Amino acid sequence: EKEAAELGKGSFKYAWVLDKLKAERERGITIDIALWKFETPKYMVTVIDAPGHRDFIKNMITG
């Protein structure tokens, strides 16, 4: 949250969990796919973050 605010991207604070590339964080867009898996007592959850920007559709499709 602090890093996002320092770059003037406070509204992207939750994206910082999956967006690891410096360019992703600076631009505020997802460039490459990312997965995050976790379990609760009742469910197995997979969060998938895929690029939505038209310049990175190929990355989304190949992911």
Sequence and secondary structure as in RCSB ss.txt:
>XXXX:A:sequence
EKEAAELGKGSFKYAWVLDKLKAERERGITIDIALWKFETPKYMVTVIDAPGHRDFIKNMITG
>XXXX:A:secstr
 HHHHHTT GGGTTGGGT  SHHHHHHTS  S EEEEEE SS EEEEEE   SGGGHHHHHH 
